[in-house]
């Protein structure tokens, strides 16, 4: 394939993946048909089928691809944090992570996960992706928080933070829960900081 | 209506509500059709329509009714806890609550919540129920944990526990996450106990 053709092919895939997540977020699993996704991406059905023969392949690639892109964006945003006070930095990082669990990518992923619960083929295909994304998100959180997982209790505290954020994402599905979430994360930040201090003390 | 007729009517509704949650848990929102629910309940379509003219009315009544029944069961189970050691009691109560966030009722509710995200009519109908269930679950958690919410920080700690359990329920959708969950809740129990102690100290 010639270089310009490869470039066009890459751009087509990119538009399909963006459109897939947007359709899942706006119309849910049952509403995000391949026809609607192709329309939204401005891509012909033929080109769509050439790149992604099945809806499941398209949807899973979309969630994985955009999770990686979102992780890269989060790393870039975290790198610009100028706060030198550790508590303030922790606040900002938790807010960045919380945003990742309330945005379109989270609801798109949740649509996929809930659909896979009662669809055996989709579930089997999704399990390796769930493992990869889970590991990547944990690694991202450890890096952004700047914590040392070799200290006792730190790994569990990071896990609990991510499970808490996952739950806050569910609490935000139907209504804007941002005020309650901000208060709760302020309390959680203190807990988390206390736990890190305890972990350091037990060295 | 005569007393035996009222009793039959109540039993029919009960079977419909149980069948609705079972169908949502087993087949998801799109698979839980009114036909399938009537079949599973062993109730005629006519009787079903008499009690619940719309699928949304049936599904919401089912989730609310069974949430109340589950709450009553949790209170009864908690009343039989014989542990007098506060830490052990906290472990048991957290395990009881965690079970409520991983069982069929939680996945049925999640199916409903996710469907309502992209269905305006369903969402409008569901919002008051979400508020009621949220308040009831918070009250239940406060009672079972035996904590005093007038102490600073306690309310936020209970909320964080419920959001954490909500997130652990999502993490359990596709795979059995019980081992990791048990480890994580053991850590969380220590955090929670420390927070209660801090709240007492700040009195």
Interface residues (C-beta under 8 A of the other chain):
Chain A: X26 X27 X28 X30 X31 X107 X110 X111 X113 X114 X115 X116 X117 X118 X119 X123 X126 X127 X130 X153 X156 X157 X159 X160 X162 X163 X164 X165 X166 X167 X168 X169 X170 X171 X173 X174 X175 X180 X183 X184 X187 X188 X191 X194 X195
Chain B: X26 X27 X28 X30 X31 X107 X110 X111 X113 X114 X115 X116 X117 X118 X119 X123 X126 X127 X130 X153 X156 X157 X159 X160 X162 X163 X164 X165 X166 X167 X168 X169 X170 X171 X173 X174 X175 X180 X183 X184 X187 X188 X191 X194 X195
